[in-house]
């Protein structure tokens, strides 16, 4: 049988069992698991009724168990197990809910370690311990190898939050938080959208949690009519991942999507990761993750659901010799279809050839062509940086496409706002509030019919992306 086809029931009678919160491998994140100690193995499961294990820790006569409570002020019930794994010894950190349970677990595990040399385990039950097939032994989470990005535990199992400092209104974070005052639908105290924003903002690591030279980067995107906003923050994965996953748990993201984040992170191994939330004046709310790193587009597209849209994207990138992606992200909404965004720099030696590639993408993915009035505005602008393209796919088809115009001057911002029927004064007020003279990008995008769900504007829209800045430790 497969080494993981072991049920909790099959391990009865056990030597000890109960919930422990276990730290992941490469990244210090936490998962709450049901542990069962039986003979020379400490098995762990998602729940106490599971019919297959997530992994196990192999106990040997040389395995070490230590009480770590004195070394951790926040988790005073923590203990460690130094066990044999695929790449030598690994230290597993875990903790129960109480100090009494911690003492009981340490005693029980040490008792079974001592029995490894004689084979005489408690209850003489070692003979019916399910044996692994011919695979390496040791404390490996066999659901997936220790990954650069690992899913965390539900919020109830995490450490106490770091107290938020008083914000300087002129600081990067202060300007991000003050931006709410320039958004009418975020001024309502009873707004569900405001509550959603507050949950997200509390998931952002504090400056005090960063080490020297680390930073958090903040951006905000606003539609020309100020009815839709997207908030994005990114930072080093080692300080960001746990709080980001906690946020997803809090807002009801399915565990399968948290696992998807883990899988894509293992493939890409991003230095920086980030979270985003969308909101609208009609109570639209969505959120997800993104990796703002340069990677192969063939790796990035692994984040998307397989199907006709991804196949056609691959055809387009091969046609235009696009090899790199500078950002990949995915939504974590409670209900499918899932949406995956790829951002690529458009190929071409000049703005004209880049716009031609963009127009070909609009046509290849069945979006309407960019209207001539907007093309006239863009053709008159000669950017110093290349144009980029945002492509959003789902299992049910293409969702959105957007042409990203780099660093548009204020007159172009005003012209695009007017052409879209937006609110020029409101955009200028917002720019002053967040301290940005010009946007990082102006995006001319099209949202396919049916994907606005009655709360987001479908069809063409103008979006301005404001890079608020980086907050350094």
N, C-alpha and C positions, 0 to 999 in steps of 0.2 A: 504494500500500500504506500501511497505518498506519505512523506514524513510529516506533512501538515494535516493529513486526514486523521486527526486525533480530536475527539470531542471531550468536553469537560466531563461528561457523564462517564466516559471510558476510563477516566483517571481516578475514579472512586474505588476504594477508599483512598483519600489523599493524605499527605503528611501535613499540609497546610494550604489554605486557599483564601483569597480575598482581593480586593481592589488595591492596586498600587499605581502610582503615576510614574512612568518611566521616561527617562530622557532619551532623545534620539541619538543618532550616530554622529555625523559630521557637524550638524548644527544643533545648538542647545535648545531644542524644543521638546515639548512634553506630550505624552499620550497616556490617558487613563486606561488601564487594562486590567482584566481579571486574571490573576496569577494562580497557578496551581503547582505546588511543590510535590513531586512524587519521585522518590528514589534519586537518581543522579541527574535529574533534569528539573528545571524551573520553567514551566510552560506559561505562555501568556496568550490571552484571547481578547476579542472585542467585548464580549459579555459572558456572563456565567452560564448561558444556555447555548453557546456556540458549538457547532459540530466540526469545526476545523480551527486549528491554532494559527496565530499570527507569527509565532516564532518560539524559540526556547533558548535557555542558557544552560550550557553543559557544565555540570559540577564535577570537579576532580579533586584529588587529595591536595593539590597545590593551589586550588582556588582560594582567593582571599576575600573576606567580607569585613567591611569597616563601618563603624558608626560615624557618619559625617555631620552629625547635628552641630558639633562645636565649630565647624567650618562654614556653616551656612546660617545666617541670622534669619533669613526669611522662611527657610524650610527646615525647621528644627527636628523633623522626624526622618531626615534623609539618611540613607545608608548606601554603600557602594559594593559592587561585586566585581572583582577582577577575574575575568574568565577567558578561556581560550576561544579564539575566533578564527576567521579565515585568514586574517593578516596579523597573526600573533595575538597578543593579549589586548583586550579592550576593557575599559572600566565602564560598567553600567551603573548609572545613578538612578535611584528611585526612592519614593517615599510614600508611606500610608498617611491616613488622616490623623492618627494620634501617636503619641510617644509610646504608649503601651503596645500598640500594634507593631511599631518599629522594633521594639525590644523582642517581641515574640517572633517576628520574621527573622531577625538576626540569629536568634537562638536556634530556630528550626533549620535554617540554611546551614549553619555551622555544624549542626548535628548530622545532617546528610553529607556534608563534605567529609566529616570524620569517618563516616561509614563507607566512603568510596574505596578506601584501601582494603576493607574486609568484605564489602558486598552485603553487609548485614544492616539493611535500612529499617527504619521504624515500621512496625506492623508487618515486617517481613514481606513487603509487597513489591519488591523490586522486580520480581520475575514477570509481573504483568504490566510493566511500563512499556508503552508502545515504542518500538524501536524505529529509528530512522533508516531509510534505505541508503544506498551508497552515495552519500553526499557529505560534504565537510561538516564536522560538528562544531559546536561553539556558539557563543552568544550572538548569533546573527538574527536580526529581524527578517524573517524569511518571506514576509509579504513583499518586501523590496529591499535592496541593498541600502545601507546608510547613504542617504542622498544629500547633495549640497543644499537642497531645500526640502524640509520635512514637515509634514502636517503636525500641528500641535494638539494639545488637549483642549477639551471644552473649557470655557472660562472658569468654571468652578474649581478646576484643578490647578490653576496658575497662581503665581505669586501675587502678593499684594501690589497694586499699581503704585508707580512713583508719583508723588504729589506734584501737581502742575505748578510751575512757578508763576509769579506775577509777570505779565507780558509787557514789554516795552512796545508802545504803539508804533514806533518807528522801525522796529526790528522786522526781519523777514516774517517770522511767525506772527508777530503782532499785526502786520499788514494783511496777512492771510485771514486772520480771525476778524479783523475790522472790515474786511470785504463784505461780510454779511450785511452790514448796515446799508450798503449800496444796492441790496437786492430786496425789493419790496416783499416778495413772498417768504423771505426768511426773517422778517421782522415780527411775525405773528408768534406769540409765545406758545400757543396751543398747537402750532403746526406740526404735523407728523413728519414733514420734510425737515423741519428744524431739528426735531428729535433724532432723525436719521443722521443729519449732519453732525450733531453732537456726539453720537455714538462713534462715528468715524473719526472725528477729531480727537477723541480720547484714546484712539488706538495708535496715534502717532507717538513714537518714542520721544522722550524729552531730551533736551540738549545735554543734561547731566548724565544720561545713559551712554553717550558716545565717548569714544576714546579720542585723543588728540588727532587732528587732521581728518577725522570722519565728518560727514556732513549729511544733511537732509535737504532735498531740493523740492520746492513747491511751485506748482503751476495751477492756474485757474483758466478755464475756457468759458466764454459767455457767448450766447447767440446775439445777433444784431438787435433783436427785440427784447433782450434781457429776460427772456422767459425760460431759458434753459441754461444750466451751468454744469460744468464738470470740474471736480476738484481732484488733483493728483499730487501725491507725495511719494518720494522714493528715497532710499538710503541704503546703507550697508545691510546685507541680508542677515548678518549675525545678530544685529540688534533689532531688526525690523520683523523678522518672520513670525515670531511667536505672537506679537501683538496684532499683526495683520490677520493671522489665522483665528485669533480670538474674536476679532471683529466679524469675520465671516460666520463663525459659530453664533455670535450674538444676533445676527440679522437673518439667520435661518438658512445659510448656504448648505447644500447637501454634502455629505461626507465624501461621496464619489467625486465631487468637483474639488474638494480639498486634496484628495488623493491625486487628482489630475495635476493640480499645482505641484505636488511633490514629484510626480513623474517627469513633467516638463522641466522642472528645476534640476532634476538629476541629469537630464540630457544636456541642458544648456550650461549649467553651473554659473549663473549670473553673479557678478560682483555686487550689483545693486538690484534691488527689487522694489516694487511700489504697489500701492493700492489706489483705486480711484472710485469716485461715486458720481453718478449722474443724478440730476434732479430738475424738475420743471415746476412752473406755476400751477400746473394742473395735477399736482401731487405725484408726478412721475418720480420713481426712485429705482436706482439700479447701482450695482457696485461690482468690483472685480479687482484683478491683479494685473500688473504689467512688469516686464523686464526691459528697462531702458538701456540696452547694451547692443553693441554691434555683433551680429551673429550671422551664420549662414542661413539664408532664407529656407533652405531645405530642412534645416533643424527647427527653425521657428514655426514652420507650417505643421509640425507635429502637434502643436497645441490645438490645431483646428480639427473639427470633426471631418472625417473622410467623406467624400461625396463629389458631386459634379462641380460645386464651386471651387473646391481646392484643386481639382484636376484642371480647371480652366485657368486658375491663377498660375499654376505651374506652367501651363502652355504660354501664358502671356510673359512670364519672367524669362522663359527660355527664348522666346521670340526677341525680347529686348535685351537679353544678356544681363539681367538683373541677378546678382548673386548674393547680395547682403541685405539684411533687414536691421534697422536701428532701433526697433521697438516691437515687442510682441505682447499681447495681453488678451485676457479672456474675462467674460462676465461670470458672476457667481450667483445669479438669481436663483430663486427657489424652484422655478419652473423652466423647462426647456422651451424653445431651442436655445442652446448655448451659442454665444457669439464670440468670435475670435478676431482680433484686430492685428493686422500687419502694417507696419510703416516702412516704406522703402524710399530711397532717393531715386528720383527719376533719371534715367540715362540721357546722355546727350551733352555736347560741348557747349551748347548755348540754350537760352530760354526758349527759343522757337522749337528746337527739336525735343526739348523736355515737355513742352505743352502738347506737341504732336503725340508723344508717348502717352500722356495723360488722356488725351482724347481717344486714343486707341483703347485704353483700359476701360473708359466709360462705355464705348461701343461693344467691346469684347465681353463685358459683364452685364450687358443688357440694361444699362442706365441711359437715360436721355442725354443728348449732347449738352455741353455747357452753352447756355444761351449766348447769342452774339453780343448782346449788351455787356455781359460780364467779360467775354473774351476780349472785347475792345479795351476794357479797363486793364486787363492783364497784359495785353500785347503792348500797351504803352509804358509798362513798368519793366525795367531791366534790373532784376535782383542781382546782388553780389554773391548770393549763395544759390545752390540749385533748388528747384522745386522738388517737393516730395509728394507721395501718395499714401493715403490711408485706405485700406481695404478691409471691410468687415464681412465675414462669412458666417454661415450657420448650416446646420444639417438640412434646413428647409430652403436654402438658397442664399443669394447675396443679400446682405442687409443694408450696407451703406458704402459709399465711396466718397472720398474727399481729396481735393487738390489743396495741398498746403503751400501757401505763398510765404516765403521767408521775409521777416522783418519789413512788413509793408509800412511805408511812411504814413503820416497822419492824414494827408489828403486822400490817399488811396483807401484808408480805413473809413473815412467819412463817405467817400463815393460808393464803396461797397455796401456800407450801412444804408445809404439812401436808396441804392438800387434794389436792396432787399426789403425796403419798407421798414427798416429798423428805427431805433431810437438813438440818434447821433449824440444828443445831450447826455443821455444816460450812459452811453459807452465812454464818453469823455470823463464823466464824473467817476465812473468805475476805474478808469485808467489812473486818475489822480489819487483815488483812494488806495490803490495797491502800489502806487509809486512807479508806474511804468509809462514811459513816453510813447513807446510803440509796442505792438504785440510781437511775440516770438514768431507766430504764424497768423495769417488770416487763412481760414479754410473755407473753400466753397464746396459744399457737400450735398449729397442727395441721399435721403432716407427712403427706402423702398416702401410702397404702399403696404399696409398691414403690419409693419414693424414699429409703428408709433404707438400702438395699443391705446389710442385715444388720449394720450398724455404728452406725447412728443410730436413736434411738427414733422409731417411727412413731406416729401418732395425736396426742392432746393432750399438751402439755408446757408447763412453766412455765420461762421463761428470765429471768434478771436481767442487765441491762446496767449495768455499772459504769463511770462516767466517771472515769478515773484522773486526768485533768487535762492541762494543756498545758505543754510544756517550751519555754521561750523562749530565744532566742539571748542 
